[in-house]
Amino acid sequence: MPKEIEPIVLQVLPELDTGGVETGTIEIASALQEKGIKNFVASQGGRLVYDLEKLGVEHLRLPLKSKNYFKMKCNAKKLAEYIRQNHINIVHARSRAPAWSAYWAAKETGAHFVTTFHGTYGLGPMGIKKFYNKIMTFGERVIVISNHIKNHILQNYPKTDAKKLRLIHRCADIERFSPEAVTQARLINKIAEYNIADDKPVLLLPGRITRWKGQHILIRALHLMKNQNYYCIIAGDSQGRQEYLDYLKRLVKKYKLEDRIGFFGRYTDAPALMMNATIILSTAIEPEAFGRISVEGQAMGKIVVASNIGGTLDTIEDGITGKLYQYDSPQALADALDWALSLSKEEAQKIGLAAIKNVKEHFTKQIMCDKTIEVYREVVNQIE
C-alpha cells in the first residue's frame, strides 16, 4: 500500500483584515499547525497577519486584492515561484480575483487546486460576471459553506460536477460563544453601556445597518406584536448608510416605539451582549451564505428567531433549536416574537439546551477544520 502523502497547503485570499473568510483562514492555519502540517498564507496583508505570525505560519504579501489582469498574471508568477520553493502541493483559493492567480500558478506547478465558494457572487447584468465567478468552481474539490450555496452553484453553473462539492459549514467559536465563558463583570458592563432594564425581555439584532439585513422589517414587526413588553437593541455599524439609518429612525418615530428601541452603532464583546438578551434576531431579507449570528446565538443558549432563507435553514431546526419565520413578512416575524416571548421558563430553557447541543454537534471550529483537512488529504492522495 503506497505511503499517504502529507498535504502542504497554501491558502490564498485578497487580504487579512476582518470578516468571515479571513477568520476561517486563520482557523484553518491554526488547525494545520496543531497537526504539524506545513502551511502558508498569501494575501495583500492586514491586521490578522499578526495572528499568523503568532501561530508561526509564514505569510506571502502580494497585491492579491487587485482585479487588474496584468497584476493577477504577475501574482500568478510569484505564487508559482513560492509554490516551488516550499514544495506546496495544495493551493486553496477563497476569493475570485486571487483564485485566478492561484489557479494559473497551480496549473504551472502541478499543485492541486481547491476552492471555497463563500457567497452568492453577483452575476451582473445579463450574467456578464458569470465567467469571472466561475473560477470558484474550478477546484478539484469545491467547499460549499451551506446547502444554499451548493444549490446556487448547481443552478447557476450547471456544468459543475456535483460529486466534487464538499459541504463544510462555517462555525461558532464555542470557546468565546458560551454562557460559561462570559463573566459577571462583562455582563454588568453591557447592562450599563446599553441601559438594559432588568424588568423587560431584551431583543437583540446584531449586524451592520443595511437594507438586506432587514432592520425595517423588524421595526414594522415590533409595531404589530401583541406583546409590547420588551426592549430592542439594534446594534451595528451603518458604514456610511445614513439615508437608511435615518429611514429606520423615522419608522421608529412613526410607530411611537422610541422608548422600546435603541440604535447603538458598532458593538464590541458580542458574547456578553448576547448573554444579556432574551432573543437573538437574524432578519435578513436576502439569503445569507451561512448566517453566523444564528449559530453564535444558539451557542449562547438563546432563543434565535431567524428568517427562513439562506444558510439559516441548515442551522436552525424550527421550534426545536430556534424559530424560523417567512423572511419578507413583518406579521410573521411579529408572530414568531410573540411565540418566543410566550414560552415558559422551562420551554425556553429546553430550546436553549437543544440549541447549544446543535452547535456542539454540527457547527464547531473543530468540526469545520477537521473536515477541511480531510478534503486536503483526499485531494493530495487523489481519493475519489
Protein Blocks (a to p, Z undefined) as FASTA:
>chain_A
ZZddddddddddfbdcbdjklmmmmmmmmmmmmnopacddddebdjklmmmmmnopacdd
ddfkbccfklmmmmmmmmmmmmmmnopabdcdfbfklmmmmmmmmmmnopacddddfbdc
debjhhlmmmmmmmmmmpfbdcdfbfklmmmmmmmmmmbcfklpccddddddfklmcfkl
pcfklmmmmmmmnopafkbccdddeddddfklommmmmmmmmmpmblcdcdddeddekhp
amlmmmmmmmmmmnopmlmcccebjaehkllmmmmpmbdcdfbfbdcfkopmlmmmmmno
pacdddfehjllmmpcghkloccddfklmklmmmmmmmmmmpcfklmmmmmmmmmmmmmm
mmcfklmmmmmmmmmmmmmnopZZ
